[in-house]
């Protein structure tokens, strides 16, 4: 399980799916990232996030586990 920092680009409150730009030397943008059930008001564009990559490194399993500033 690896944790990756990123930036929230957008969020859909109805599905709790997000678009996240991951940090790194070659940043990439992921769509359809699942989110923990924080209050939807916390999901503001350009907010910093922590993404849990899961055990299999499959982007479909990625989950936003923390929001910070």
BELPE-V200706 format. One record per residue. N is the residue number from 1. RES is the residue in one small letter. SS is DSSP state (@ for helix, = for strand, . for the rest). PHI is phi in radians with two decimals (none if undefined). Layout:
n: [N	N]
res: [RES	RES]
ss: [SS	SS]
phi: [PHI	PHI]
This chain:
n: [1	2	3	4	5	6	7	8	9	10	11	12	13	14	15	16	17	18	19	20	21	22	23	24	25	26	27	28	29	30	31	32	33	34	35	36	37	38	39	40	41	42	43	44	45	46	47	48	49	50	51	52	53	54	55	56	57	58	59	60	61	62	63	64	65	66	67	68	69]
res: [x	x	x	x	x	x	x	x	x	x	x	x	x	x	x	x	x	x	x	x	x	x	x	x	x	x	x	x	x	x	x	x	x	x	x	x	x	x	x	x	x	x	x	x	x	x	x	x	x	x	x	x	x	x	x	x	x	x	x	x	x	x	x	x	x	x	x	x	x]
ss: [.	.	=	=	=	=	=	=	=	=	=	=	.	.	.	.	=	=	=	=	=	=	.	.	.	.	.	.	=	=	=	=	=	=	=	.	.	.	.	@	@	@	.	.	.	.	.	=	=	=	=	=	.	.	.	.	.	.	@	@	@	.	=	=	=	=	=	=	.]
phi: [none	-2.00	-1.93	-2.17	-1.44	-2.83	-2.19	-1.27	-1.67	-2.70	-2.58	-1.93	-1.11	-1.16	-1.92	0.98	-1.88	-2.28	-1.92	-2.25	-1.74	-1.35	-1.31	2.52	-1.16	-2.18	-1.05	-2.28	-1.89	-1.96	-1.93	1.26	-1.36	-1.20	-2.30	-1.10	-1.46	-1.35	-1.06	-1.07	-1.15	-1.32	-1.53	-1.86	-0.93	1.28	-1.34	-1.35	-2.37	-1.98	-1.98	-1.55	-1.51	1.34	-1.52	-1.81	0.95	-1.74	-0.96	-1.21	-1.68	-1.15	-2.41	-1.33	-1.90	-2.65	-2.14	-2.63	-2.01]
